[in-house]
Amino acid sequence: MKIDELAGHSIVVLGMGIEGCGTLRFLLSTFPGKTIGIADRLPFDRLQPDLRALVDAHPHVNVHCGESYLSSVANYDVIVKSAGISINVLRERNVLRETHVLLSHTTLFFDYCRGTIIGVSGTKGKSTTSSLIFTILKRANKNVRLIGNIGISALDCLRDDQPDSIYVYELSSYQLETLQKGPHISVLLNIMPEHLDYHGGFSAYADAKLNLIRFQCENDFLIYNQDCPQLSQKIHNVCRAHKISFSLQSKHFPGYSIAGDAIVEWVDADRENVIASTGDVPLIGSFNLYNALAAVSTARIVNVSSDVIREALRTFTPLEHRIEPVGVYRGVLFYNDSISTVPQCTMAAMNALGENVKTIILGGHDRGVDYTELGEFLAAKSLKNVILFPSTGPKIWNLMKKANPAIVETTRCLETTTMREAVSFAYEHTAPGEICLLSPAASSYEFFKNFKERGRYYKQYVKEIGESGEVDEMIQNPMNK
């Protein structure tokens, strides 16, 4: 819907988090004096102070907050939905009508942005890849901004929007759900089961991800992971853009791969151009080479030289909560991999750190993911201690016992609901020189606000208990069951 069309309709912003606040600021500046509604399940006095101040300064903003916040939404013509609110929920509660126009923070940005959008998505790796792309383009003196799911409101950036602006937009499946316009460059890293509770199943989740490329044109670019079968099988029937692949397993033209210890661009089927060394990538795990290949591929499309790419890769700072070394305390090596919310990522973290991982903290909110493969994988490892958060932690342990019944004789198991108890148990039973890894393979929502809070509590207790020299007296006896 064009901006002049929006002007003649009543508008409500649904969900007042980072995106909702950015949407409200955009609409208030675009339509001065226009009555705009906001709706959120929290009471108004529990919303962010800056949002409350914004509303107080604009008396023509109608507020619908608290338990009945959805009851007034149907009275508006246009609903601008925040990413975390499921369309399925709106349908189930009879909020959506056929006459409603449903938009989002992301669709507004795509419609009104004058610059170039680089859209980055995938089940895992999108934050690291987006940050790598941003770092490289910034090093190349491009007019670039990093926005989206990484925590920055996209619409706030339109105040400084120019035709030469480049936006590296990290996009979740939630944000892609309503998208109907493609970026000039799309980067798809992988697709694996996640957020199944939100989308109602893997098919709907994958379909939302494919919205990133579904509306691209022939003069756009798609950069994709050739080694991800769920992805490579789908894209050719969905996307019209010029396709460039990357792979750790084989070479493709046009595309990028690893040859020995080099990151190479295939000039044609038989000639390669060395861009950088794998040693230039300061990230743990071979899976991070996929993220580096995607970033390099993107940079080359916008004509960044190999020298600049190498310099940027070498100076890149790894992101928090991604196989992050916390430190060595009492001789134990602690790693924080709280971002791992699916089984595949936990297995990748274990492989990256090797057989010295003897203690692992697993489990969290159940999203209906199948843990059979992870249970079999972990059962074959030489783990000494397994620490479990409900509700998926005990499920994983049961699958481990099913795959290897003898594990109950060699591995201690603790079920807990607090991170302090988990870390205390790890200190009591992990020997010097061994690794304790937080890599839950599950969402954080039953006990933590998000994966960031979970990881920060882990790091906090690792340091507090490690520096105090004490083990928490609350610790339970290990349970072999």
N, C-alpha and C positions, 0 to 999 in steps of 0.2 A: 504494500500500500504506500503510495507516494505521500510526501509530506503535506501537500495541499489537501489531499483526501483525509488525512488524519485530523486536520484542523476542524473539520465539520462533524466529527464523531466524539461521543463521550468515551473517555479512556480511563481504565483502572490498571494500576501496577500491582501485580500479585506476587507477594514475597519480597520482604524488604531487607535482604542481606546486601552483600557487596553489589550484585547486579541490580537489584531493585533500587537501591539508593542512586546508582549511576543512571538508571533509566529515568527516575524522577527528576534528577538534575537536568538531564538532557531535554525532557519534555517541558519543564518549567522555563528553560532558556529559549526553547524553540517556539513555545506558545505562551508568551507573557500574559498573565491574567486569566488564562483558560482554567476552568475547573477540572481538576484531575483527582481521581480517587486512588487511595493506596489501601492494600489489604494484607494483613499478616496475622498468623495464629497467635503471636505473642501480644500481650497487652501493650498499649502504646508506651507506657512508662518503662517497659523493659526493652524497647528498641534502642539502637545506638544513639548516643547523645547528639552526634552531628546530624543524624536524620531528624530527631525531634526538633532541633534548632531550625533546620531547613523548613519543616512543616509549620512551625510557629511563625516563621517569617513570611509564609505564604498562606493567608487565611482562606484562600479559595481551594485548598487541598482538602478533600473529604477523607476522613479516616475511618477505616473499618478494621478494627483489631479485636483480638480475643477469640474465644471459642466459636463464635458465630460469624467469623470473618468472611466466610464464603457466601453467606446469605444475601449480601448486597451485590456480589460480583455480576450476577445475571442481569442486573439493571443497566449495565454498560454495553456499549457497542463493540469496543475493542478491549481485549484482555492482553496485557503485556506480561507474560509469565516469566518468573525467574526459573533458572535451570533445574533447581532441586524439586520443583513441584511437578509431579507426574501428570501427564495428560489423562492417563487411565483413571487416576483418582478424581480428576475433575469430571470425567464422564460418569464414574460410579456415583458421584454425589449430585448428579444432574445439574452441574454448574454450566456446562457447555451447551449451547443451542446452535442450531444450523445457521442462524443469523449472525452469530458471533464471528468476529475476525480475531484469530489467535496469533499473536506475535510474541517475540522474545527480545531480550537485550541483544542477543547475537543477530537476529534477523534485522533489527533496526540498524545495527552497525554495518552490516553487509550492504544494506540499501543506501546508506548515506555517506559511506566512506569514499573519498576521492583517490586515496592512495592504493598501493598494492598490498593485497592480503596474502600471506603465507599461512595456510591453515594446517595445523599439525594435530594428528590424532592417532589413536591406537589404544589398546587395552593397557599396555605398560610402555614406559619409555618416553612419553610425550613431553613431560616436564624437562627431562635432561636434554632431549633433542631440541626442543624449543629454545632452551637456554644456550645450547651449543650454537644454533643458527644465529641467535641474537648476538652472541659474543663474536662470532666470525664477521657478521655484517657491520657490527659496531667498529671492529678493528679495521674494516675496509672503509670507514668514514661514511657509511650509509646513514640516511635519516631514518633510523629504525626504532621501533618500540616493541617491547615484549608485553603482551596482554592476554587476557582470557582466564582460563581455569587455573592459572598459576597465581591468581589473586588480585589482578588489576582490572578495574572496570574499563571495558573497551570504549564505551560511549564517552567517558571523560576525556579520552584522547582526541576526540573529534574537534575539540576547541582549537587544536594546533594542526589540524589536518591539512596537508598540502599534496599536490599531485605527485611529488617525489617521495612522499612518506611510504615507508614499508612497515607493515604490522605483522609480527610473528605472533599468531593467534593460537594458543593452546586450547583445543576444543574437546570437551568430554562428550559422551553419548547423550547426556542430558541437554547440552547446548546444541547438539546437531539435530535433535529430535524434530524441531520445527523449521530447520533451514531449507530454503528453496532457491538459493543462489550460491554458486560455487566460487571459491577463491581462485586467484590466478595461478597459484602454486599450491597444490595439496600434497601433504606427506602422510602416508598411512603406514604405520610401523608393524602392526599385528592386530589380530582379532582372536580373542579367547574368551571363554565364558566369564562374565562378571556383571554385576548390577542386574541380575536376573529377576530379583524381587521388584525392582523399579519398572523394568520393561515388560515383565510377564513371560520371559523366556529368551533363549539365545537368538532365535530367529529375529525377533523384534529388536534386540540389542544390536545385532550385526546390521540390520536394515538401517538403524539410526546412524551407525558409524558410516555407512556407505552414502549417506546424504552429503558427506564432505565432497564426494567426487561425482555424485549423480547429476549435478546441474552445471558441471564444467563444460566449456566449449572446446572446439578444435585448437584454438590458439592458447589454451591453458596447458599446465603441466601437472602430471601425477607422478610422484616419486613413491615407490612402493617396495615392500619386502618380498622378494621373489621366493624366499625360503618359507614363507608362511602359507601353507596350502589353503587355509580357510579364506585367505585374502586373494592370492593369485588366481584362484578358481572363479572368483566373483567379479573381479574388476572389469574384465573385458566385455561383459554383457551390460555393464552399468555406466562406464565412463567413456566419453569421447575425446578426452584430453590426450596430449602427447605423453606417452608413457616412458618412464625411466626407472629401471629396477636397480636394486642393490642386493648383494648376496654374500654370505660367507662360504657358500658351498659350491658355487659355480660362477662362470662369467657369462654375462649377457650384454649384447650391444643393442641399443645404448644402455649403459649401466656402469655400476661401480662395484668393486669387489676387493678382496684381500689376496695379494699375490706374495707369498712368503711373509715378510714383515712390512709390506708396503700396502698403502691404500691407493688403488689404481682406478683410473677412468679408462674405459675401453673406447678408443678412438674409432675403431672398427672391429670386425670379428677377430682380427689377429694382432692389432697394435694397441699397446697400453701407454698411458701417460701417468707417471707416478706423481701423486698429489702430496702425500705425507707418509710418515711411518706410523705403524701401530704404537710405537714407543712414544709418539707425540700425544697420545690420548691418555690423560691422567685419571682413568676410571678403572675400577676393579671389575673383572669378569669379561669373558669373551662376548657376552650378549650386549655389552656396551659398545662393541664395535659396530653393531647394527645402528645404534643411535649416531655414532660418528659418521658412518657411511651416508646415512640420510641427511645429516647436516652438511657434509661435504657436497653431496649431490645438489642440494638446494643452493649452496653458495656458488657453485659453478654456473647454475642457470642465470644468476644475476651478476655473472662476470667477475667474481672475486678470484684473484690470482692464487696460485699454489703457495707462494711465499707467505701471503697474508693468512691463508688457512692454517698453515703450519704454526705460525706465531700465535694465532688465536687458540688453537687446540692446546698448545703447551701452557698457556696462561689460564686455562679454564679452571674454575673452582667447582669441584663436585658438589652436588646439592645435598642438603641434609636428609637423613632418613633413608639413604640408598646405599646399603652396605657401608655405612659410615663408621670409620674407626672411632670408638668412644675413648679408648685409651687402654693402658695396661695397669691394672690394679691388683696388688698381691700376686703378681705374676700371671694373672688371667687376662687374656685378650678379649675385650668386649666390642661387639659390632651391633650397630643399630640399623636394621633393615625393615623399619615399621611400614614403609611404603608397600611392601609385599602383601597384597591382599588377595592374591590368587595362588593356587598350588604351583603353577609353572615358575613363578618368580622365586618362591622359596627353594625349589629345586635348583634354580640357576644360582642363587646365592650360596647354597651348600656346595655346588660344584666349583664356584669361584674361590671359595675359601679353603676347600680341600678337606682331607680326612681328619684334620685337627679340630674340627667342630665336634665337641663332646657334649655340649649343653645347648638345647634349643628351646625357645619360648614360642608356643604355637597357639592358634585358636582365636576366636572372636565371634562376631555376629554371623549368623547362618544366612546366606543368600541363595541356598539351594545348589551350591557348586558340588561337583563330584570329586571326592578326595581319594578315590581308590588308588590312582597312580601315585599320589604323594605318599599314601600309607605304605605301599610296596617299596617305594624309593627309600623312605626313611628307615624302614625295617631292615634294609640291606646295609645300612650305614653302621659305623661303630659308635653310636651315641651311648653316652653313659647316663644322661639326665634329660628327661622330657618334661617340660613345664606347660601346663594346659589351662587356657582360658575357655570358659563356655561361650557358645554352646558347641562350637565346632571342634574344640580341642579334644574332648573325650571321643568324638567320632573318629578323629584322625588316629588316636591311640588304639581304638578298637580295630581299625583297619591295619595298623602296624602289627598288632598281635595276631590278626588273622593271617597276615602274610608270613609272619615268623613267630610262632608260639613261644619259642625259646627266649624271646626278647624280655619276657617278664623276669628272667633269671639274671639278666645282664644290665638292665636299664632301670634306673629309678624314675618314678613318675609322681608328679605333684599336680593336683588340681587346685586352682586358686582363682580368686576374683580381684586380687590387688597386685599391682606391679611391685610394690615394696616386698611382699612375700615372695614373689617370683625371683627377684634379684637376690634376696637373702638366701634362698635355696640354692641359687646358682653359685654364690660365694662359698657356701658350705660344702658343696659337692664337686666343684670344678677345680682341677689341679693346676698349679702353675705351668705355664706353657701351653695350656689348652684354650680353646675358643668357646665363648658363650655368645650365641647369636639370637637376637630377637628378629624373627622372620615369620610372622603369624599365619600367613596364607589365608587371612580372613579380614573382613572389615572390622573396624574398631568400635562400632556404635553402641554396643551393649554396655561398655564401661568407660569409654572415652569419647570426647567430642568428635575427634577425627584422628587420622593416623599421625598427624603432627603432635597432638597432645600425648598420644600413646608413646611415641618415640622420645619426647622430651621428659616424660615421667621416668622412662627407662634410664635415660642418661643421668637424670637427677639422682636416682637411687643408686646407680652404679658408682657415681662419684661420692655421694654422701656416705654410703656404707663402706665403700672401699677406703675412704680417707679416715673414717672413724675407727677402723680396725675391729668393729664389732659385727656380729651376725644377729639379725633380729630374733629375739626370743620367741616371737609368735610362730616361728616356722614349725610346720607340722612334720610328722614322720613321713618319709617317702612311702607312697602307696604303690605296690605292685599289683595291678588288677587288670 
